[in-house]
Amino acid sequence: MAADRAGGVGRRADPAVPLGILISQWRRAAFTTGAVLTERDVILNELAQGLRPMPQGVEWFDGLGSQEQTDILRFLCHHCIQARAVEADGPEAVRRSGLRPTYTPAVLITRGRIDEQLGKIAGLAPVDERRKAFRLLIAVLAVADERRRERFCSDGCGHWWHRLAP
C-alpha cells in the first residue's frame, strides 16, 4: 500500500499482540464514529491492505461454514461498492489476486456493470469458486480503497481501517 500519509497505515508492528487487544483499541477509535467493529472487519481490512498474508486469509475463510462464507462474500461485495469500485478496477484486481483470467470470478469482474458483477461473484456456490471469489473481492477492495485513500484521505480521515497500526 501507499506510504502512510494519514497516520498509522502499514504493517502491524507486533503480530504477537492478540487480535482481541487490537480490536478493543480500534473499537475505542471507531466508537466516536458510531462504527461497529468485528474481528471479521479487521481481518478483511488487513488482507486488503496487505497487512495479513493472503494464504492466512484463505485458511481463515476455508475454516468458515458455507453460510458464513456466503455472508463474508456479500460483506466484501458491499464494501467494494462503498469503496467506490469501478469497472476499470477489474483487470488490476485479477492481477493482484493471482487468479487466472479464465477463472469464473475473473471473467465476471471484467464484464459489465461492476455492482452487478460483484453480486454475481459473491453468489458463486461451489467451494473452489467461493475461494477464488474471496481472493478476487479482497483484491477489488484493495484497489478501490487504495484509490479512495489517495483521493479523499491523504490529509487524514476518520476511517478506522485507515489507521490499522503498522
Residue pairs with C-beta under 8 A, 6 or more apart in sequence:
1 9
1 10
1 49
1 50
1 142
1 146
1 149
2 9
2 146
2 149
2 150
4 10
4 166
5 154
5 155
6 149
6 153
6 154
6 155
6 156
6 157
6 162
6 163
7 156
7 163
8 162
8 163
8 164
8 165
8 166
9 49
9 149
9 162
9 163
9 164
9 166
10 51
10 164
10 165
10 166
11 51
11 166
12 22
12 46
12 51
12 52
12 164
12 165
12 166
13 165
13 166
19 39
19 42
20 39
22 42
22 165
23 37
23 38
23 39
23 42
25 165
26 37
26 42
26 160
26 163
26 164
27 37
29 160
29 163
30 36
30 37
30 160
32 158
33 158
33 160
35 160
37 160
40 72
40 75
41 161
42 164
43 52
43 57
43 60
44 72
44 75
44 76
44 79
44 138
44 141
45 51
45 161
45 164
46 52
46 164
47 54
47 57
47 138
48 138
48 141
48 142
48 145
49 142
49 145
49 161
49 164
50 142
51 164
54 98
54 135
54 138
57 134
57 138
58 131
58 134
58 135
61 69
61 72
61 130
61 131
61 134
62 131
64 72
66 127
69 130
69 134
70 122
70 123
70 130
72 134
73 121
73 122
73 123
73 124
73 130
73 133
73 134
73 137
74 122
76 122
76 134
76 137
76 138
76 140
76 141
77 118
77 119
77 121
77 122
77 137
79 141
80 114
80 118
80 137
80 140
80 141
80 144
81 114
81 115
81 118
83 141
83 144
83 145
83 148
84 144
84 147
84 148
85 114
85 118
85 140
85 141
85 143
85 144
86 114
86 144
87 112
87 113
87 114
89 114
89 140
89 143
89 144
89 147
90 109
90 110
90 114
90 117
90 140
91 110
92 139
92 143
93 109
93 136
93 139
93 140
93 142
93 143
94 101
94 106
94 109
94 110
94 136
94 139
96 139
96 142
96 143
97 106
97 132
97 135
97 136
97 138
97 139
98 135
99 105
99 106
99 132
99 135
99 136
100 106
101 107
101 110
103 132
104 124
104 129
104 132
105 121
105 124
105 129
105 132
105 133
105 136
106 132
106 136
108 117
108 120
108 121
109 117
109 118
109 121
109 136
109 140
111 117
118 137
118 140
121 133
121 136
121 137
122 133
122 137
124 130
124 132
124 133
145 161
149 157
149 162
153 159
153 162
